[in-house]
Amino acid sequence: MPAAGMANLRPVQIDGNGLVTADRRDPLGLAADAPLLRAYLECLDRQDAGEQSFHTPGHKGSTALTGTVVAGDHPLAGGLDTIKMQRGWLPEAERRAAALYGVDVCRFSAGGSTHCNQALALSVGVPGDTVVVARTLHRSLLLGLVLAGLEPIWVEPEVSAQTGLPVGYAPQRVARALAEHPEAKAVFLSDPSYVGTFSDIGAHAAIAHDAGVPLLVDAAWAAHFGFHPALPPHAVGAGADAMITSAHKTLPAYSQAALMLARTERLEANRLDRAFDALHTTSPAGTIMASMDAARALLERDGERLLGQTIEAVAEARDALRQVRGVVVVEGPMVDAAKLTVSIAGTGAHGVGVEEDLMAAGVPVEMADRDTIVAITTLADGASTLRRYTAALIDSIERRRGSPRPVTSSAGWIVSPHQRVAPRDAFFGAVETVPFSEAAGRVSAELVALYPPGVPVLAPGELVTDETLAALREAAADGIRVAYAADPALATLQVLA
């Protein structure tokens, strides 16, 4: 039966999938299986009926002052639910997502995978404990180590000689790190990589569990894993104890939407909740939460079919790009079949220039550096969108073609750290600012990353080397964004006094 306030939704038959709603606010009829989405639509109905709130947000649902930028923004407390959260729609939505992913705990975050990464860091060990960590971690997890006071034992990924890109983490590297540091309390992996390569998570889970520690995975780019035969299982399905994933990255959810998913055999459920709540906003946007519930319902009902269409379109695009002289398509059994990454060093074209062409053609991409172009493809893509993108990419490469370059690994992908001081101690240490050209041999007090992908090139507590300085200068000269540095112009650097 339709919920109160939803009588205006007219049932129709679409594609043999049963009764769905014709309402443009819910075109696939997901509200029947998504309590937060249903509550959001009811909230819109109440607003249309003239409800006037006397609680936050300050725009009161009106676009009269700041315009359409606030249209559709409704809070969780006082919008989708009562101020006292009496209806319980969020716990029910999280319960359904936990069941879909096969976990004991699921939490919806309006703070993205950044928030969830940092919550996981707070959920293990105590300040001063060591953890084994993938060095291609996102900056959010590194700052999670700072917050939790954990000290990293770094492991580095394997690297493709053909593209210079990371191709996943060898289980034996993690096994060696655990053997050399039996005091470690957990293993943190970032998998899949930004370019779509992934590791054998089952093997990593077995190694971690044999050592008596949990495996925690930043799977921000893999919310769709596990829902099509051409894709690997998601991290917890492969044996990890916890994973975070961004629903807004590869599923059709609102920006900032992310999930923390965990099994509690080796993790304490109450501590996970405390860590999550310690860092999350107390005023989550109901719109973000409802979009996650809708994305979950869509993935559960239609995920395999829609992912199949995307994977077929990506395969067609890869076929076309393989025919372009000098282009190397990142593909294979350990590469996300729904992601489209190419290396263009062999074409001589400069990736940042290609990126500018793609923006001008109306098909902007997620990331481009000198040698690599990363296009994010999702359930929202199909053959027509991929053909348009592929044609524009090929046209730009041909117009910008030059002498082939040797394949090198950008500092944005591969970092060989020299840890001198614990990240937390460096973060809170006494700092001085020195000329960038004179920073070699000092210990960094700040985090500097190329963004995307957001892997710290320098992290608090790491030795600054001539190689690091040169890599940052080269990236900046190539038009790559140097992010989070106190001086983004790279005239100075903050180091420990």
NORPE-V216736 format. One record per residue. N is the residue number from 1. RES is the residue in three letters. PSI is psi in radians with two decimals (none if undefined). BURIAL is 1 if it has 16 or more other C-alpha atoms within 10 Angstrom, else 0. Layout:
N:RES:PSI:BURIAL ; N:RES:PSI:BURIAL
This chain:
1:MET:2.46:0 ; 2:PRO:2.51:0 ; 3:ALA:2.80:0 ; 4:ALA:2.43:0 ; 5:GLY:0.02:1 ; 6:MET:0.37:1 ; 7:ALA:-0.30:0 ; 8:ASN:-0.10:0 ; 9:LEU:2.09:1 ; 10:ARG:2.03:0 ; 11:PRO:2.42:0 ; 12:VAL:2.97:0 ; 13:GLN:2.26:0 ; 14:ILE:2.16:0 ; 15:ASP:0.49:0 ; 16:GLY:0.24:0 ; 17:ASN:0.07:0 ; 18:GLY:-2.92:0 ; 19:LEU:2.19:0 ; 20:VAL:2.99:1 ; 21:THR:2.57:1 ; 22:ALA:-0.04:1 ; 23:ASP:2.26:0 ; 24:ARG:-0.34:0 ; 25:ARG:-0.26:0 ; 26:ASP:1.17:1 ; 27:PRO:-0.45:0 ; 28:LEU:0.13:1 ; 29:GLY:0.69:1 ; 30:LEU:-0.33:1 ; 31:ALA:-0.48:1 ; 32:ALA:-0.44:1 ; 33:ASP:0.33:1 ; 34:ALA:1.61:1 ; 35:PRO:-0.62:1 ; 36:LEU:-0.64:1 ; 37:LEU:-0.74:1 ; 38:ARG:-0.75:1 ; 39:ALA:-0.63:1 ; 40:TYR:-0.78:1 ; 41:LEU:-0.66:1 ; 42:GLU:-0.62:1 ; 43:CYS:-0.74:1 ; 44:LEU:-0.70:1 ; 45:ASP:-0.73:1 ; 46:ARG:-0.68:0 ; 47:GLN:-0.76:1 ; 48:ASP:-0.52:0 ; 49:ALA:-0.03:0 ; 50:GLY:0.20:0 ; 51:GLU:2.38:0 ; 52:GLN:1.96:0 ; 53:SER:2.71:0 ; 54:PHE:0.85:0 ; 55:HIS:3.09:0 ; 56:THR:2.74:0 ; 57:PRO:2.83:1 ; 58:GLY:-0.35:0 ; 59:HIS:-0.20:1 ; 60:LYS:0.46:1 ; 61:GLY:0.11:1 ; 62:SER:2.47:1 ; 63:THR:0.20:0 ; 64:ALA:-0.47:0 ; 65:LEU:-0.91:0 ; 66:THR:0.04:0 ; 67:GLY:-2.84:0 ; 68:THR:-0.12:0 ; 69:VAL:-0.42:0 ; 70:VAL:0.06:1 ; 71:ALA:2.32:0 ; 72:GLY:0.00:1 ; 73:ASP:1.92:1 ; 74:HIS:2.37:1 ; 75:PRO:2.86:1 ; 76:LEU:-0.98:1 ; 77:ALA:2.10:1 ; 78:GLY:0.05:1 ; 79:GLY:-1.41:1 ; 80:LEU:-0.60:1 ; 81:ASP:3.07:1 ; 82:THR:2.91:0 ; 83:ILE:-0.62:0 ; 84:LYS:0.08:0 ; 85:MET:0.89:0 ; 86:GLN:-0.32:0 ; 87:ARG:-0.40:0 ; 88:GLY:0.45:0 ; 89:TRP:-0.63:1 ; 90:LEU:-0.88:1 ; 91:PRO:-0.61:0 ; 92:GLU:-0.71:0 ; 93:ALA:-0.71:1 ; 94:GLU:-0.63:1 ; 95:ARG:-0.72:1 ; 96:ARG:-0.67:1 ; 97:ALA:-0.68:1 ; 98:ALA:-0.71:1 ; 99:ALA:-0.68:0 ; 100:LEU:-0.74:0 ; 101:TYR:-0.12:1 ; 102:GLY:0.75:0 ; 103:VAL:2.95:1 ; 104:ASP:-0.54:0 ; 105:VAL:2.31:1 ; 106:CYS:2.30:1 ; 107:ARG:2.39:1 ; 108:PHE:2.26:1 ; 109:SER:2.39:1 ; 110:ALA:0.18:1 ; 111:GLY:0.28:1 ; 112:GLY:-3.12:1 ; 113:SER:-0.38:1 ; 114:THR:-0.92:1 ; 115:HIS:-0.78:1 ; 116:CYS:-0.69:1 ; 117:ASN:-0.78:1 ; 118:GLN:-0.56:1 ; 119:ALA:-0.71:1 ; 120:LEU:-0.67:1 ; 121:ALA:-0.64:1 ; 122:LEU:-0.16:1 ; 123:SER:-0.09:1 ; 124:VAL:2.52:1 ; 125:GLY:-3.02:1 ; 126:VAL:2.83:0 ; 127:PRO:2.31:0 ; 128:GLY:-0.28:0 ; 129:ASP:2.67:1 ; 130:THR:2.61:1 ; 131:VAL:2.57:1 ; 132:VAL:2.24:1 ; 133:VAL:2.39:1 ; 134:ALA:2.29:1 ; 135:ARG:-0.15:1 ; 136:THR:0.43:1 ; 137:LEU:2.68:1 ; 138:HIS:2.67:1 ; 139:ARG:-0.54:1 ; 140:SER:-0.68:1 ; 141:LEU:-0.66:1 ; 142:LEU:-0.74:1 ; 143:LEU:-0.43:1 ; 144:GLY:-0.66:1 ; 145:LEU:-0.67:1 ; 146:VAL:-0.85:1 ; 147:LEU:-0.72:1 ; 148:ALA:-0.22:1 ; 149:GLY:0.44:1 ; 150:LEU:2.57:1 ; 151:GLU:2.16:1 ; 152:PRO:2.48:1 ; 153:ILE:1.87:1 ; 154:TRP:2.47:1 ; 155:VAL:2.51:1 ; 156:GLU:2.66:1 ; 157:PRO:2.90:1 ; 158:GLU:2.70:1 ; 159:VAL:2.39:1 ; 160:SER:2.18:0 ; 161:ALA:-0.42:0 ; 162:GLN:-0.59:0 ; 163:THR:-0.28:1 ; 164:GLY:0.20:1 ; 165:LEU:2.74:1 ; 166:PRO:2.48:1 ; 167:VAL:0.42:1 ; 168:GLY:3.01:1 ; 169:TYR:2.26:1 ; 170:ALA:2.20:1 ; 171:PRO:-0.59:1 ; 172:GLN:-0.47:0 ; 173:ARG:-0.73:1 ; 174:VAL:-0.70:1 ; 175:ALA:-0.71:1 ; 176:ARG:-0.73:0 ; 177:ALA:-0.71:1 ; 178:LEU:-0.65:1 ; 179:ALA:-0.66:0 ; 180:GLU:-0.32:0 ; 181:HIS:1.23:0 ; 182:PRO:-0.21:0 ; 183:GLU:-0.14:0 ; 184:ALA:2.52:1 ; 185:LYS:-0.25:1 ; 186:ALA:2.87:1 ; 187:VAL:2.25:1 ; 188:PHE:2.11:1 ; 189:LEU:2.60:1 ; 190:SER:1.89:1 ; 191:ASP:2.21:1 ; 192:PRO:2.92:1 ; 193:SER:2.99:1 ; 194:TYR:-0.51:1 ; 195:VAL:0.01:1 ; 196:GLY:-0.05:1 ; 197:THR:2.61:1 ; 198:PHE:2.94:1 ; 199:SER:3.02:1 ; 200:ASP:1.53:1 ; 201:ILE:-0.58:1 ; 202:GLY:-0.75:1 ; 203:ALA:-0.71:1 ; 204:HIS:-0.71:1 ; 205:ALA:-0.76:1 ; 206:ALA:-0.73:1 ; 207:ILE:-0.82:1 ; 208:ALA:-0.77:1 ; 209:HIS:-0.62:1 ; 210:ASP:-0.53:0 ; 211:ALA:-0.04:1 ; 212:GLY:0.40:0 ; 213:VAL:2.73:1 ; 214:PRO:2.68:1 ; 215:LEU:2.14:1 ; 216:LEU:2.27:1 ; 217:VAL:2.19:1 ; 218:ASP:1.69:1 ; 219:ALA:0.80:1 ; 220:ALA:-0.58:1 ; 221:TRP:0.32:1 ; 222:ALA:0.61:1 ; 223:ALA:-0.34:1 ; 224:HIS:-0.18:1 ; 225:PHE:2.51:1 ; 226:GLY:0.01:1 ; 227:PHE:0.31:1 ; 228:HIS:2.49:1 ; 229:PRO:-0.42:0 ; 230:ALA:-0.05:1 ; 231:LEU:2.69:1 ; 232:PRO:2.88:1 ; 233:PRO:2.69:1 ; 234:HIS:2.92:1 ; 235:ALA:-0.79:1 ; 236:VAL:-0.52:1 ; 237:GLY:-0.46:1 ; 238:ALA:-0.08:1 ; 239:GLY:-0.11:1 ; 240:ALA:2.71:1 ; 241:ASP:-0.46:1 ; 242:ALA:2.66:1 ; 243:MET:2.64:1 ; 244:ILE:2.63:1 ; 245:THR:2.58:1 ; 246:SER:1.91:1 ; 247:ALA:-0.42:1 ; 248:HIS:-0.16:1 ; 249:LYS:-0.93:1 ; 250:THR:0.03:1 ; 251:LEU:2.80:1 ; 252:PRO:1.07:1 ; 253:ALA:2.91:1 ; 254:TYR:2.63:1 ; 255:SER:2.46:1 ; 256:GLN:-0.04:1 ; 257:ALA:2.18:1 ; 258:ALA:2.79:1 ; 259:LEU:2.45:1 ; 260:MET:2.15:1 ; 261:LEU:2.33:1 ; 262:ALA:2.61:1 ; 263:ARG:2.59:1 ; 264:THR:0.29:1 ; 265:GLU:-0.67:0 ; 266:ARG:0.04:1 ; 267:LEU:2.56:1 ; 268:GLU:2.07:0 ; 269:ALA:-0.75:1 ; 270:ASN:-0.64:0 ; 271:ARG:-0.65:0 ; 272:LEU:-0.80:1 ; 273:ASP:-0.74:1 ; 274:ARG:-0.75:0 ; 275:ALA:-0.76:1 ; 276:PHE:-0.86:1 ; 277:ASP:-0.51:0 ; 278:ALA:-0.53:0 ; 279:LEU:-0.17:0 ; 280:HIS:2.67:1 ; 281:THR:2.56:0 ; 282:THR:0.00:0 ; 283:SER:1.07:0 ; 284:PRO:2.50:1 ; 285:ALA:2.14:1 ; 286:GLY:-0.53:1 ; 287:THR:-0.77:1 ; 288:ILE:-0.80:1 ; 289:MET:-0.74:1 ; 290:ALA:-0.63:1 ; 291:SER:-0.59:1 ; 292:MET:-0.73:1 ; 293:ASP:-0.73:1 ; 294:ALA:-0.74:1 ; 295:ALA:-0.70:1 ; 296:ARG:-0.81:1 ; 297:ALA:-0.71:1 ; 298:LEU:-0.78:1 ; 299:LEU:-0.72:1 ; 300:GLU:-0.72:1 ; 301:ARG:-0.78:0 ; 302:ASP:0.10:0 ; 303:GLY:-0.85:1 ; 304:GLU:-0.75:1 ; 305:ARG:-0.82:0 ; 306:LEU:-0.69:1 ; 307:LEU:-0.64:1 ; 308:GLY:-0.70:1 ; 309:GLN:-0.73:1 ; 310:THR:-0.80:1 ; 311:ILE:-0.70:1 ; 312:GLU:-0.72:0 ; 313:ALA:-0.68:1 ; 314:VAL:-0.71:1 ; 315:ALA:-0.69:1 ; 316:GLU:-0.74:0 ; 317:ALA:-0.72:1 ; 318:ARG:-0.72:1 ; 319:ASP:-0.78:0 ; 320:ALA:-0.71:0 ; 321:LEU:-0.47:1 ; 322:ARG:-0.41:0 ; 323:GLN:-0.14:0 ; 324:VAL:2.10:0 ; 325:ARG:2.21:0 ; 326:GLY:-0.23:1 ; 327:VAL:2.33:1 ; 328:VAL:2.07:1 ; 329:VAL:2.26:1 ; 330:VAL:1.92:1 ; 331:GLU:2.97:1 ; 332:GLY:3.14:0 ; 333:PRO:-0.32:0 ; 334:MET:0.61:1 ; 335:VAL:2.38:1 ; 336:ASP:2.07:1 ; 337:ALA:-0.19:1 ; 338:ALA:0.25:1 ; 339:LYS:2.59:1 ; 340:LEU:1.75:1 ; 341:THR:2.38:1 ; 342:VAL:2.59:1 ; 343:SER:2.29:1 ; 344:ILE:0.28:1 ; 345:ALA:-0.65:1 ; 346:GLY:-0.20:1 ; 347:THR:-0.30:1 ; 348:GLY:-0.19:1 ; 349:ALA:2.58:1 ; 350:HIS:2.19:1 ; 351:GLY:-0.58:1 ; 352:VAL:-0.64:1 ; 353:GLY:-0.71:1 ; 354:VAL:-0.72:1 ; 355:GLU:-0.71:1 ; 356:GLU:-0.69:0 ; 357:ASP:-0.72:1 ; 358:LEU:-0.67:1 ; 359:MET:-0.75:0 ; 360:ALA:-0.52:0 ; 361:ALA:-0.02:0 ; 362:GLY:0.38:0 ; 363:VAL:1.09:1 ; 364:PRO:2.60:1 ; 365:VAL:2.94:1 ; 366:GLU:-0.73:0 ; 367:MET:2.52:1 ; 368:ALA:2.28:1 ; 369:ASP:-2.86:1 ; 370:ARG:-0.72:1 ; 371:ASP:-0.16:1 ; 372:THR:2.40:1 ; 373:ILE:2.20:1 ; 374:VAL:2.05:1 ; 375:ALA:2.24:1 ; 376:ILE:2.18:1 ; 377:THR:2.46:1 ; 378:THR:-3.02:1 ; 379:LEU:-0.37:1 ; 380:ALA:-0.12:0 ; 381:ASP:2.71:1 ; 382:GLY:-2.97:1 ; 383:ALA:-0.71:1 ; 384:SER:-0.74:0 ; 385:THR:-0.68:0 ; 386:LEU:-0.64:1 ; 387:ARG:-0.71:1 ; 388:ARG:-0.80:0 ; 389:TYR:-0.83:1 ; 390:THR:-0.74:1 ; 391:ALA:-0.74:0 ; 392:ALA:-0.69:1 ; 393:LEU:-0.82:1 ; 394:ILE:-0.74:1 ; 395:ASP:-0.77:0 ; 396:SER:-0.77:1 ; 397:ILE:-0.76:1 ; 398:GLU:-0.64:0 ; 399:ARG:-0.47:0 ; 400:ARG:0.14:1 ; 401:ARG:2.47:1 ; 402:GLY:-2.71:0 ; 403:SER:2.32:0 ; 404:PRO:2.52:0 ; 405:ARG:2.65:0 ; 406:PRO:2.61:0 ; 407:VAL:2.24:1 ; 408:THR:2.83:0 ; 409:SER:2.09:1 ; 410:SER:2.61:1 ; 411:ALA:-0.33:1 ; 412:GLY:-0.28:1 ; 413:TRP:-0.74:1 ; 414:ILE:2.15:1 ; 415:VAL:2.34:1 ; 416:SER:1.70:0 ; 417:PRO:2.69:1 ; 418:HIS:1.57:0 ; 419:GLN:2.20:1 ; 420:ARG:-0.54:0 ; 421:VAL:2.53:1 ; 422:ALA:2.45:1 ; 423:PRO:-0.74:1 ; 424:ARG:-0.75:1 ; 425:ASP:-0.68:1 ; 426:ALA:-0.69:1 ; 427:PHE:-0.69:1 ; 428:PHE:0.12:0 ; 429:GLY:2.94:1 ; 430:ALA:2.40:0 ; 431:VAL:2.54:1 ; 432:GLU:2.69:0 ; 433:THR:2.21:0 ; 434:VAL:2.75:1 ; 435:PRO:2.43:0 ; 436:PHE:-0.72:1 ; 437:SER:-0.23:0 ; 438:GLU:0.22:0 ; 439:ALA:-0.29:1 ; 440:ALA:2.39:1 ; 441:GLY:-0.20:0 ; 442:ARG:2.98:1 ; 443:VAL:2.21:1 ; 444:SER:2.42:1 ; 445:ALA:-0.13:1 ; 446:GLU:2.93:1 ; 447:LEU:2.22:1 ; 448:VAL:2.24:1 ; 449:ALA:2.69:1 ; 450:LEU:2.29:1 ; 451:TYR:2.22:1 ; 452:PRO:2.87:1 ; 453:PRO:-0.15:1 ; 454:GLY:0.18:1 ; 455:VAL:2.20:1 ; 456:PRO:2.17:1 ; 457:VAL:-0.66:1 ; 458:LEU:2.40:1 ; 459:ALA:2.70:1 ; 460:PRO:2.26:1 ; 461:GLY:-0.08:1 ; 462:GLU:2.55:1 ; 463:LEU:2.32:1 ; 464:VAL:2.17:1 ; 465:THR:2.84:1 ; 466:ASP:-0.65:0 ; 467:GLU:-0.71:0 ; 468:THR:-0.80:1 ; 469:LEU:-0.75:1 ; 470:ALA:-0.70:0 ; 471:ALA:-0.71:1 ; 472:LEU:-0.73:1 ; 473:ARG:-0.75:1 ; 474:GLU:-0.75:0 ; 475:ALA:-0.77:1 ; 476:ALA:-0.72:1 ; 477:ALA:-0.50:0 ; 478:ASP:-0.07:0 ; 479:GLY:0.27:0 ; 480:ILE:2.50:1 ; 481:ARG:2.13:1 ; 482:VAL:1.99:1 ; 483:ALA:2.61:1 ; 484:TYR:-0.06:1 ; 485:ALA:2.50:1 ; 486:ALA:-0.55:0 ; 487:ASP:1.59:0 ; 488:PRO:-0.26:0 ; 489:ALA:-0.13:0 ; 490:LEU:0.59:1 ; 491:ALA:-0.50:0 ; 492:THR:2.91:1 ; 493:LEU:2.52:1 ; 494:GLN:2.21:1 ; 495:VAL:2.89:1 ; 496:LEU:2.42:1 ; 497:ALA:none:0
